[in-house]
Amino acid sequence: MRVDKFLNSVNITKRRAISEDMCKNGVVSINGKVVKPAKDVKLGDIIQINYLEKIVQYEVLQIPTTKTISKSQQNEYVREF
């Protein structure tokens, strides 16, 4: 699954366009490398998002099979640290 779709599916961003812009502006990196929106996410990848005030890292636990998941299921797909 593409990283921009993944961020939207697991409710990290509200819209896919936002996650796509974040990737294009170099805010999103996977395993320490800045990525484009089309980069595939795999199990065990570490996604880092560099916000203005903080840096947030997520570990990919599962790849969603549906377009969106409920907010309560988010911890089944990503782990924040």
VENLINTA-V152827 format. One record per helix or strand of 2 or more residues. SS is the DSSP state (h for helix, s for strand). FROM is the first residue (numbers start at 1). LEN is the number of residues. If there is no record, write none. Layout:
<<SS;FROM;LEN> <SS;FROM;LEN>>
This chain:
<<h;3;7> <h;16;9> <s;28;3> <s;33;2> <s;46;5> <s;55;6> <h;71;7> <s;78;3>>
